[in-house]
C-alpha cells in the first residue's frame, strides 16, 4: 500500500475486526439463491460495526410482512431493510405500498430493493452503488476491494434522487457502451462490461427524505 495513511487505517481496521469478529453476519442458507449470493458477497465487504438480520417479521397496518435482510449500524442503531427481487420489481405497485407500510412502523429507516439480475451478474457494482448510498455499511478494505473489482469512474455515470415511478427514490449507475459482439447471445452476463444500468430503488421516511432533499439543494 503506497499511501501510509490508508495503510495505517487498514491496520487499525484489521485490529478492530479481530477484536470484534464478523460473526454478527452469520452465513446460513437463505430462501433463494439471490439472497445467498447477496449475503455471501456483502459479508466480505461489510464494516465491522454492522450486523445483519434475516427474515424479520414486521406487523403493519397493511398486514404482516417479511424483510429479507436488515442491516444495522451498531453504534447508533440505524437500520435499513434489503429486499432481493428475483424479477425486476415484479409487483412494483404492491411492493411500494408494502415498503411504505413497513417504514411507517419505524422498524427500519429505509428499504432498498435490489434486482436479481444485478446480484447475479454484477454484484460488485451493485454493492459499490449501495455503499455510495449508505457509506457506513462498507469497511475501508471492502471499499478498496470493490474499487478494484468495478469499472473506473471515468467509464460510468451515477445519480440518485426522487424516482418517477412506483418507488419514491432510486440510484442508478450507467456505463459507457463497450464494443458489442453480435455473436454474444447474452451480453448482460459479461461482468467486465455491464451493458445495462445498475438500479437500486428505495423507500424512506418522509421527514428524513425531506431533510436530505433540502440539504442537497444548491
C-alpha positions in Angstrom: 0.0 0.0 0.0 1.7 3.2 -1.2 -0.3 5.6 0.9 0.8 5.4 4.5 -2.4 6.9 5.8 -4.5 4.3 4.1 -2.1 1.6 5.2 -2.4 2.7 8.8 -6.2 2.9 8.5 -6.3 -0.6 7.2 -4.1 -1.8 10.0 -6.3 -0.2 12.6 -9.4 -1.6 10.9 -7.9 -5.1 11.0 -7.3 -4.8 14.7 -10.9 -3.7 15.3 -12.2 -6.6 13.2 -10.1 -9.1 15.1 -11.4 -7.7 18.4 -15.0 -7.8 17.0 -15.2 -10.7 14.6 -17.7 -10.8 11.8 -19.9 -13.5 13.4 -22.5 -10.7 13.6 -23.0 -11.7 9.9 -23.7 -15.4 10.0 -23.6 -17.3 6.7 -26.6 -19.5 6.6 -28.9 -20.9 3.9 -31.3 -18.3 2.7 -34.7 -18.6 1.0 -33.4 -18.0 -2.5 -30.1 -18.2 -4.5 -30.0 -14.4 -4.9 -30.3 -13.9 -1.2 -27.5 -16.4 -0.7 -25.3 -14.6 -3.1 -26.0 -11.2 -1.6 -25.3 -12.3 1.9 -22.1 -14.1 0.9 -20.7 -11.2 -1.0 -21.8 -8.5 1.4 -20.2 -10.2 4.3 -16.8 -9.8 2.6 -17.0 -6.0 2.4 -19.2 -5.2 5.4 -18.0 -2.8 8.1 -17.1 -4.4 11.4 -19.7 -2.2 13.2 -22.5 -3.7 11.0 -24.8 -6.5 11.9 -27.2 -8.3 9.5 -30.5 -9.9 10.5 -32.6 -12.2 8.2 -36.3 -12.7 7.7 -37.6 -10.1 10.1 -41.3 -10.3 10.5 -43.0 -6.8 10.6 -46.6 -6.2 11.6 -48.1 -3.2 9.8 -51.4 -1.5 9.2 -51.5 -3.4 5.9 -50.7 -6.8 7.3 -47.6 -8.8 8.3 -44.6 -8.8 6.0 -41.1 -10.3 6.0 -38.0 -8.3 5.2 -35.2 -10.4 3.5 -32.4 -8.6 5.4 -32.0 -5.8 8.0 -28.6 -4.1 8.2 -27.9 -2.3 11.4 -25.2 0.2 12.3 -24.5 -0.9 15.8 -23.1 2.4 17.2 -26.3 4.4 16.6 -28.9 1.8 15.9 -29.6 3.0 12.3 -31.3 0.2 10.3 -32.0 -0.3 6.6 -34.0 -3.1 5.0 -32.9 -5.0 2.0 -35.2 -6.8 -0.4 -33.7 -9.0 -3.2 -36.2 -9.1 -6.1 -36.0 -12.2 -8.3 -37.7 -10.3 -11.1 -37.3 -6.6 -11.8 -39.7 -5.1 -9.3 -42.3 -7.7 -10.4 -45.1 -6.2 -8.4 -43.8 -2.7 -8.0 -47.1 -1.1 -7.1 -47.9 -3.6 -4.3 -44.2 -3.7 -3.2 -44.2 0.1 -2.9 -47.3 0.1 -0.7 -45.8 -2.7 1.4 -42.5 -0.9 1.9 -44.2 2.3 2.9 -46.3 0.4 5.5 -43.1 -1.2 7.0 -41.4 2.2 7.1 -44.3 3.7 9.0 -43.7 1.2 11.8 -40.3 2.7 12.4 -38.6 -0.7 12.3 -36.2 0.5 9.6 -35.3 3.9 8.2 -35.2 2.8 4.6 -35.9 -0.2 2.4 -33.7 -0.8 -0.6 -34.8 -3.1 -3.4 -32.0 -4.9 -5.4 -32.7 -6.6 -8.7 -31.9 -10.3 -9.1 -30.0 -9.8 -12.4 -27.8 -7.2 -10.8 -27.0 -9.5 -7.9 -26.2 -12.4 -10.2 -24.4 -10.6 -13.0 -22.8 -7.5 -11.4 -22.8 -8.0 -7.6 -19.7 -5.9 -7.0 -21.0 -2.9 -9.0 -24.3 -3.3 -7.1 -22.6 -3.4 -3.7 -20.5 -0.4 -4.6 -23.6 1.5 -5.6 -25.3 0.5 -2.4 -22.3 1.7 -0.5 -22.5 5.0 -2.3 -26.0 5.4 -0.9 -25.0 4.2 2.6 -21.3 4.6 3.1 -21.4 3.2 6.7 -22.1 -0.3 5.5 -18.7 -0.8 3.9 -15.3 -1.3 5.6 -12.3 0.6 4.2 -10.9 -2.7 2.9 -14.2 -3.7 1.4 -14.5 -0.4 -0.4 -10.9 -0.7 -1.8 -11.7 -4.3 -2.9 -14.9 -3.1 -4.7 -12.9 -0.2 -6.3 -10.6 -2.9 -7.7 -13.4 -5.1 -9.0 -15.6 -2.4 -10.6 -15.2 -0.2 -13.7 -13.3 3.0 -13.1 -15.4 6.2 -12.6 -14.3 7.5 -15.9 -16.4 4.8 -17.6 -19.6 5.4 -15.6 -22.1 7.9 -14.5 -24.3 7.7 -11.5 -27.0 9.7 -9.8 -29.6 9.3 -7.1 -32.8 11.2 -6.2 -36.5 11.2 -6.4 -38.0 8.4 -8.7 -40.8 9.0 -11.1 -42.4 5.5 -11.0 -43.6 3.3 -8.1 -40.8 3.8 -5.6 -40.0 7.3 -4.2 -36.2 7.2 -4.7 -33.6 5.5 -6.9 -29.9 5.3 -7.5 -28.7 4.4 -11.0 -25.2 3.7 -12.4 -24.9 3.9 -16.2 -21.9 2.7 -18.2 -20.2 3.6 -21.4 -21.3 1.2 -24.1 -18.5 -1.3 -24.9 -17.9 -2.8 -28.3 -20.8 -5.2 -28.9 -20.2 -8.7 -30.3 -23.3 -9.7 -32.3 -22.5 -13.3 -31.7 -22.8 -12.8 -27.9 -26.2 -14.2 -27.1 -26.3 -12.9 -23.5 -24.4 -9.6 -23.4 -25.6 -8.7 -19.9 -23.6 -11.5 -18.3 -20.2 -10.1 -19.4 -19.2 -8.9 -15.9 -16.2 -6.7 -17.0 -18.5 -4.6 -19.2 -22.0 -4.1 -17.7 -24.2 -3.1 -20.7 -27.3 -2.2 -18.7 -27.7 0.3 -15.9 -27.4 -0.9 -12.3 -30.6 0.3 -10.5 -31.5 0.4 -6.8 -34.9 1.7 -5.7 -35.8 2.6 -2.2 -38.5 3.9 0.2 -37.7 6.0 3.3 -39.3 8.1 6.0 -40.8 11.3 4.6 -39.2 13.6 7.1 -35.8 12.1 6.5 -36.2 12.4 2.8 -37.2 16.0 3.0 -34.2 16.8 5.1 -31.9 15.2 2.6 -33.6 17.0 -0.3 -33.3 20.4 1.4 -29.6 19.8 2.3 -28.8 18.9 -1.3 -30.4 22.0 -2.8 -28.0 24.4 -4.4 
